[in-house]
Amino acid sequence: MINATFSNPEAIAERIDELRGKLGSRVHILGHHYQDDSVIRHVDLRGDSLELARKVPDISAEHIVFCGVYFMAESAALLAAPGQKVHLPEMTANCIMAQMAPSALVETVLDIVSQGRKVIPLAYVNSSVAVKAVAGKHGGSVCTSANAETMLRWALSQGDAVLFLPDKHLAWNTADILGMPKGDARHMLNIRNGGAELDREAAKKAQLLMWPGCCAIHARFNVRQIRSRKAEIPNLRVIVHPECSPEVVAAADAAGSTSFIVNYVKNAPNGSNIAIGTEVNLVERLGDLHARRLRVIPIVESECSHMDRTRPLQLLQTLEAIADPQNPFGQANVVTLDPAVMADAHLALQRMLDVCR
């Protein structure tokens, strides 16, 4: 059986289904929208980061298998009940943007920019559990692209300024939605040399301090591509994710979270032509799902290699290990968290869930 599963995708899928039946309620599989269809077909629940985080406390299964990237599985582990195990089928599935904000540097920068003011850290969910802990410890919280507007408004009400990290584009685009002034009110931090090059005077004046990180997948979209698509396809509507640059968001017809994009396509009139600027697995899935009534295409294909590292074979190995810990083919990959940061990170996540309840 093992040799066949290594070489035959259908055999892998059949074995996953067999193990799902055997394990029953002991296992609950979560999948982010950006996963490949070959993985999504096996999940119990798919969604964006906010949807999945909200569901974790309600899951009673002994094992939660998270098909996504590492920071998502960390969040699930923070919200899981005592005794529950969270598994990440592919442990190398990370997030480049999350790696742009090391927790020690975040602490250093936060200390420098505070300068007697109360600066509230707001960590995008695309961040490590250690960064979430920094936010929790300093009175801050976490946000997703779906609730960034709500959480930024909340954070602004909690202190004198907000440190939004690590995504500069989501920070800027959300500030635009809230009508925040530009100029001195917004400051892009220079974090080079361990924070030694920070402009302290500019930081002191700013209401919104932005970490200079971004998503490599969404940074690939540009205004020229949008214009080119609109020139070749009549009545084209362009929808983008708010991790795209402010220029791209301004050129698009609408911008919103992954769930927003899913619902936009779902509710679009028959015959619509829609180009989407986000990870291509979701775009292709939406195109297939609605192929009979409208056309969905990517602005350009932009695939997250880290999201794509979770394949059916890794999911199978996880389930084999859960079903039989002695199985040499199995690979459990249980997510473990540093006890030193768990309480503060959980506090940051819980604040988000409470604010958005």
C-alpha positions as CSV (number, residue, x, y, z in Angstrom):
1,M,0.0,0.0,0.0
2,I,2.8,2.4,0.9
3,N,4.6,2.1,-2.4
4,A,1.3,2.7,-4.3
5,T,0.5,5.8,-2.3
6,F,3.9,7.3,-3.1
7,S,3.3,7.1,-6.8
8,N,-0.4,7.2,-7.3
9,P,-2.5,10.4,-6.5
10,E,-5.7,8.5,-6.5
11,A,-4.3,5.9,-4.2
12,I,-3.2,8.6,-1.8
13,A,-6.7,10.2,-1.9
14,E,-8.4,6.8,-1.3
15,R,-6.1,6.0,1.7
16,I,-6.8,9.5,3.2
17,D,-10.6,8.8,2.8
18,E,-10.1,5.4,4.4
19,L,-8.2,6.9,7.4
20,R,-10.8,9.7,7.8
21,G,-13.5,7.0,8.2
22,K,-11.4,5.1,10.6
23,L,-10.4,8.1,12.8
24,G,-13.9,9.6,12.7
25,S,-14.5,12.4,15.2
26,R,-10.9,12.1,16.6
27,V,-9.7,14.2,13.8
28,H,-10.8,17.6,12.3
29,I,-9.0,18.9,9.3
30,L,-8.8,22.7,8.5
31,G,-7.7,24.1,5.2
32,H,-6.9,27.7,4.2
33,H,-8.5,28.9,0.9
34,Y,-5.0,29.1,-0.7
35,Q,-4.4,25.4,-0.5
36,D,-4.4,23.2,-3.6
37,D,-7.7,21.5,-4.5
38,S,-6.1,18.1,-4.0
39,V,-5.8,19.0,-0.3
40,I,-9.0,21.1,0.0
41,R,-11.1,18.1,-1.1
42,H,-10.2,16.4,2.2
43,V,-10.9,19.2,4.7
44,D,-13.8,19.5,7.1
45,L,-13.6,23.2,7.1
46,R,-12.0,25.7,4.8
47,G,-11.8,29.5,5.2
48,D,-9.6,32.5,5.7
49,S,-7.5,33.1,8.8
50,L,-10.3,34.8,10.7
51,E,-12.9,32.1,9.9
52,L,-10.6,29.3,10.9
53,A,-9.4,31.0,14.1
54,R,-13.0,31.5,15.2
55,K,-13.9,27.9,14.7
56,V,-10.9,26.3,16.7
57,P,-12.4,26.8,20.2
58,D,-15.6,24.9,19.0
59,I,-13.7,21.9,17.8
60,S,-13.8,18.9,20.1
61,A,-11.6,16.5,18.1
62,E,-8.5,15.1,19.8
63,H,-6.5,16.1,16.8
64,I,-6.7,19.2,14.6
65,V,-4.8,19.0,11.3
66,F,-4.1,22.4,9.8
67,C,-3.5,22.5,6.1
68,G,-1.8,25.9,5.7
69,V,1.3,27.6,6.9
70,Y,3.1,27.6,10.2
71,F,1.7,30.8,11.7
72,M,-1.8,29.5,11.1
73,A,-1.1,26.3,12.9
74,E,0.5,28.2,15.8
75,S,-2.7,30.3,16.2
76,A,-4.8,27.1,16.2
77,A,-2.5,25.7,18.9
78,L,-3.0,28.8,21.0
79,L,-6.8,28.5,20.8
80,A,-7.0,24.7,21.1
81,A,-8.3,23.1,24.3
82,P,-6.0,21.5,26.8
83,G,-5.0,18.0,25.5
84,Q,-5.8,18.8,21.9
85,K,-2.9,18.3,19.4
86,V,-2.5,20.6,16.4
87,H,-0.7,19.0,13.4
88,L,0.9,20.8,10.5
89,P,1.4,18.3,7.7
90,E,4.4,20.2,6.2
91,M,6.6,21.9,8.8
92,T,8.5,23.9,6.2
93,A,5.4,25.7,5.1
94,N,6.2,29.1,6.5
95,C,5.4,32.7,5.5
96,I,8.0,35.1,4.2
97,M,6.2,38.2,5.4
98,A,5.9,36.7,9.0
99,Q,9.7,36.2,8.9
100,M,10.2,39.9,8.1
101,A,9.4,40.8,11.7
102,P,11.6,39.0,14.3
103,S,10.1,39.4,17.7
104,A,13.3,40.7,19.4
105,L,13.5,43.5,16.8
106,V,9.8,44.3,17.3
107,E,10.5,44.7,21.0
108,T,13.4,47.0,20.3
109,V,11.5,49.2,17.8
110,L,8.5,49.4,20.0
111,D,10.6,50.6,22.9
112,I,12.3,53.3,20.7
113,V,9.1,54.6,19.1
114,S,7.2,54.8,22.4
115,Q,9.2,57.7,23.7
116,G,6.8,58.4,26.6
117,R,3.7,57.6,24.5
118,K,1.4,54.6,24.7
119,V,2.0,52.8,21.4
120,I,-0.4,49.9,20.8
121,P,1.1,47.0,18.7
122,L,-1.4,45.5,16.2
123,A,0.1,42.3,14.7
124,Y,-1.3,41.0,11.4
125,V,-2.2,37.3,11.8
126,N,0.7,36.7,9.4
127,S,3.2,36.8,12.2
128,S,4.9,34.5,14.5
129,V,3.5,33.5,17.9
130,A,6.4,35.4,19.5
131,V,5.3,38.6,17.7
132,K,1.7,38.0,18.8
133,A,3.0,37.7,22.3
134,V,4.7,41.1,22.1
135,A,1.4,42.6,21.0
136,G,-0.4,40.9,23.8
137,K,2.1,42.0,26.5
138,H,2.0,45.7,25.4
139,G,-1.8,46.0,25.4
140,G,-2.2,45.2,21.7
141,S,-3.9,42.6,19.6
142,V,-4.0,40.7,16.3
143,C,-6.0,41.4,13.1
144,T,-6.7,39.6,9.8
145,S,-7.4,41.2,6.4
146,A,-11.1,40.6,7.1
147,N,-11.2,42.6,10.4
148,A,-8.3,45.0,10.0
149,E,-10.6,48.0,9.8
150,T,-12.3,47.1,13.1
151,M,-9.1,46.2,14.9
152,L,-7.2,49.3,13.7
153,R,-10.0,51.5,14.9
154,W,-9.9,49.6,18.3
155,A,-6.2,49.9,18.6
156,L,-6.3,53.7,17.9
157,S,-8.8,54.0,20.8
158,Q,-6.4,52.3,23.2
159,G,-3.4,54.6,23.1
160,D,-1.6,57.5,21.4
161,A,-0.4,55.6,18.3
162,V,-0.5,52.2,16.7
163,L,2.5,50.1,15.5
164,F,1.0,48.0,12.7
165,L,3.1,45.0,11.6
166,P,4.4,43.4,9.5
167,D,2.4,44.3,6.4
168,K,2.8,47.9,5.3
169,H,0.3,47.6,2.5
170,L,-2.5,46.3,4.7
171,A,-1.7,49.1,7.2
172,W,-1.8,51.8,4.6
173,N,-4.9,50.5,2.8
174,T,-6.8,50.1,6.1
175,A,-5.8,53.6,7.2
176,D,-7.3,54.9,3.9
177,I,-10.6,53.2,4.7
178,L,-10.7,54.8,8.1
179,G,-9.9,58.2,6.5
180,M,-6.7,58.7,8.5
181,P,-4.7,61.7,7.4
182,K,-1.5,61.1,5.5
183,G,1.7,63.2,5.8
184,D,3.1,63.2,9.3
185,A,0.3,61.1,10.7
186,R,1.6,58.0,9.0
187,H,5.2,56.9,9.2
188,M,7.0,54.0,7.5
189,L,9.6,52.7,9.9
190,N,13.3,52.2,8.9
191,I,14.2,49.1,10.9
192,R,17.7,48.7,9.4
193,N,20.6,48.0,11.7
194,G,18.5,46.8,14.5
195,G,16.4,49.9,14.7
196,A,19.5,52.2,14.8
197,E,18.3,54.2,11.8
198,L,14.8,54.9,13.0
199,D,13.6,58.5,12.6
200,R,12.6,59.2,16.2
201,E,11.2,62.7,15.5
202,A,9.0,61.4,12.6
203,A,7.9,58.5,14.8
204,K,7.0,60.8,17.6
205,K,4.6,62.8,15.3
206,A,2.9,59.7,13.7
207,Q,-0.4,58.2,14.7
208,L,0.2,55.1,12.6
209,L,3.7,53.5,12.6
210,M,4.1,51.0,9.8
211,W,6.5,48.0,9.7
212,P,8.1,47.8,6.2
213,G,7.1,44.2,5.4
214,C,4.9,42.9,2.6
215,C,3.6,39.7,1.0
216,A,5.7,38.6,-1.9
217,I,2.7,37.0,-3.6
218,H,0.6,40.1,-3.6
219,A,3.5,42.4,-4.3
220,R,3.7,40.9,-7.8
221,F,0.5,42.7,-8.9
222,N,0.8,46.2,-10.5
223,V,-1.3,48.8,-12.1
224,R,0.0,48.1,-15.6
225,Q,-1.3,44.5,-15.4
226,I,-4.7,45.7,-14.4
227,R,-4.8,48.2,-17.3
228,S,-3.7,45.4,-19.7
229,R,-6.4,43.0,-18.5
230,K,-9.1,45.7,-18.7
231,A,-8.0,46.6,-22.3
232,E,-8.3,43.0,-23.5
233,I,-11.6,42.1,-21.7
234,P,-14.7,44.3,-21.9
235,N,-16.6,45.2,-18.7
236,L,-13.9,43.5,-16.6
237,R,-14.2,43.9,-12.8
238,V,-10.9,43.7,-10.9
239,I,-10.9,42.6,-7.3
240,V,-7.7,42.5,-5.2
241,H,-6.6,41.6,-1.7
242,P,-5.6,44.5,0.6
243,E,-2.1,43.0,0.9
244,C,-1.6,44.5,-2.6
245,S,0.0,48.0,-2.9
246,P,-2.2,51.1,-2.4
247,E,-1.7,51.9,-6.0
248,V,-3.1,48.5,-7.1
249,V,-6.0,48.8,-4.6
250,A,-6.8,52.3,-6.0
251,A,-6.8,50.9,-9.6
252,A,-9.1,48.0,-8.7
253,D,-12.9,48.0,-8.6
254,A,-12.9,46.5,-5.2
255,A,-10.6,45.2,-2.5
256,G,-11.1,42.9,0.4
257,S,-10.2,39.8,2.4
258,T,-10.1,36.3,1.0
259,S,-13.7,35.8,2.3
260,F,-14.7,39.1,0.6
261,I,-13.3,37.8,-2.7
262,V,-15.1,34.5,-2.4
263,N,-18.5,36.2,-1.6
264,Y,-17.9,38.8,-4.4
265,V,-17.6,36.1,-7.0
266,K,-20.5,34.1,-5.5
267,N,-22.8,37.1,-5.7
268,A,-21.6,38.5,-9.1
269,P,-24.3,38.6,-11.9
270,N,-24.2,35.9,-14.5
271,G,-22.0,36.8,-17.4
272,S,-19.6,38.8,-15.3
273,N,-15.9,38.9,-16.2
274,I,-13.8,39.1,-13.0
275,A,-10.0,39.3,-12.6
276,I,-8.6,38.7,-9.1
277,G,-5.4,39.7,-7.5
278,T,-4.6,37.1,-4.9
279,E,-3.0,33.6,-4.6
280,V,-3.8,31.7,-7.7
281,N,-5.1,28.4,-6.1
282,L,-8.1,30.4,-4.8
283,V,-8.6,32.1,-8.2
284,E,-8.6,28.9,-10.1
285,R,-11.0,27.2,-7.6
286,L,-13.4,30.1,-8.0
287,G,-13.1,29.9,-11.7
288,D,-13.9,26.2,-11.7
289,L,-16.8,26.6,-9.2
290,H,-18.6,29.3,-11.2
291,A,-17.5,28.4,-14.7
292,R,-21.0,27.8,-16.0
293,R,-22.2,31.4,-15.3
294,L,-19.2,33.7,-15.3
295,R,-15.5,34.1,-16.0
296,V,-12.9,34.3,-13.3
297,I,-9.2,34.8,-14.1
298,P,-6.1,35.9,-12.3
299,I,-4.6,39.4,-13.0
300,V,-1.4,37.3,-13.3
301,E,-0.7,34.0,-11.8
302,S,0.9,34.4,-8.4
303,E,1.4,31.2,-6.4
304,C,2.6,30.9,-2.8
305,S,5.2,28.1,-2.8
306,H,4.9,27.8,1.0
307,M,1.1,27.2,0.8
308,D,1.7,24.7,-1.9
309,R,4.1,22.6,0.2
310,T,1.2,20.9,1.9
311,R,0.3,18.1,-0.5
312,P,-2.0,15.1,-0.1
313,L,1.1,12.9,0.7
314,Q,2.0,15.0,3.7
315,L,-1.7,15.0,4.9
316,L,-1.7,11.2,4.5
317,Q,1.5,10.8,6.5
318,T,0.0,12.9,9.3
319,L,-3.2,10.8,9.4
320,E,-1.1,7.6,9.3
321,A,0.8,8.8,12.4
322,I,-2.4,9.7,14.2
323,A,-4.0,6.3,13.4
324,D,-0.8,4.4,14.4
325,P,2.0,6.3,16.1
326,Q,4.3,3.3,15.4
327,N,3.8,3.4,11.6
328,P,7.2,4.3,10.1
329,F,5.4,5.9,7.1
330,G,3.6,8.3,9.5
331,Q,4.8,11.8,10.4
332,A,2.9,13.5,13.2
333,N,4.4,17.0,13.1
334,V,2.7,18.3,16.3
335,V,3.0,22.1,16.7
336,T,4.5,23.0,20.0
337,L,4.7,26.5,21.5
338,D,7.1,28.1,23.8
339,P,5.4,28.3,27.2
340,A,7.1,31.7,27.8
341,V,5.0,33.4,25.1
342,M,1.8,31.4,25.1
343,A,-0.1,33.5,27.6
344,D,0.6,36.9,26.0
345,A,0.0,35.5,22.5
346,H,-3.3,34.0,23.5
347,L,-4.3,37.3,25.1
348,A,-3.6,39.1,21.8
349,L,-5.7,36.6,19.9
350,Q,-8.5,36.6,22.4
351,R,-8.7,40.4,22.3
352,M,-9.3,40.1,18.6
353,L,-12.0,37.5,18.9
354,D,-13.7,39.5,21.7
355,V,-13.6,42.8,19.8
356,C,-15.0,41.1,16.7
357,R,-17.5,38.9,18.4
